[in-house]
Amino acid sequence: MKRNFWRSLVAVVAGNAIYFSLMRYLPPRGQHQPFQIDWGLAVDFWVCLFCYGLVRMIR
């Protein structure tokens, strides 16, 4: 259980770091607006999910 927590934490931190560093280059619909549910959240989710898959493949 601890291992899965750390994998998830690494994936979310890395995914958010990647997303927020690339956010200004995304089209306006892909940019997250604070305190709103928008397409930016979906893009952020997919980036984190991709990072989680990478972490699972590496380990």
C-alpha positions as CSV (number, residue, x, y, z in Angstrom):
1,M,0.0,0.0,0.0
2,K,2.8,2.4,0.8
3,R,4.5,1.7,-2.6
4,N,1.3,2.6,-4.5
5,F,1.0,5.8,-2.5
6,W,4.5,6.9,-3.4
7,R,4.0,6.0,-7.0
8,S,0.9,8.0,-7.2
9,L,2.5,11.0,-5.4
10,V,5.4,11.0,-7.8
11,A,3.1,10.8,-10.8
12,V,0.9,13.7,-9.6
13,V,3.8,15.9,-8.7
14,A,5.6,15.2,-11.9
15,G,2.4,15.5,-14.0
16,N,1.5,18.8,-12.5
17,A,5.0,20.2,-12.9
18,I,4.9,19.2,-16.6
19,Y,1.4,20.6,-17.1
20,F,2.0,23.9,-15.4
21,S,5.3,24.4,-17.2
22,L,3.6,23.9,-20.5
23,M,0.3,25.5,-19.7
24,R,1.2,28.9,-21.3
25,Y,1.9,27.2,-24.6
26,L,-1.5,25.4,-24.7
27,P,-4.5,26.8,-26.5
28,P,-6.8,28.8,-24.3
29,R,-9.3,25.9,-23.8
30,G,-6.5,23.7,-22.5
31,Q,-5.4,26.2,-19.9
32,H,-6.8,25.7,-16.4
33,Q,-8.6,28.6,-14.8
34,P,-8.5,28.6,-10.9
35,F,-11.7,27.5,-9.1
36,Q,-13.4,26.3,-12.3
37,I,-14.0,22.9,-13.8
38,D,-12.7,23.2,-17.3
39,W,-10.8,21.3,-20.1
40,G,-7.5,22.3,-18.4
41,L,-8.3,19.9,-15.6
42,A,-8.9,17.1,-18.1
43,V,-5.5,17.9,-19.8
44,D,-3.8,17.9,-16.3
45,F,-5.5,14.6,-15.4
46,W,-4.2,12.9,-18.6
47,V,-0.7,14.2,-18.1
48,C,-0.7,12.8,-14.5
49,L,-2.1,9.5,-15.8
50,F,0.6,9.3,-18.4
51,C,3.2,10.0,-15.7
52,Y,1.7,7.3,-13.5
53,G,2.0,4.8,-16.4
54,L,5.7,5.8,-16.9
55,V,6.3,5.3,-13.2
56,R,4.7,1.8,-13.3
57,M,6.7,0.8,-16.3
58,I,10.0,2.0,-14.8
59,R,9.4,0.0,-11.6
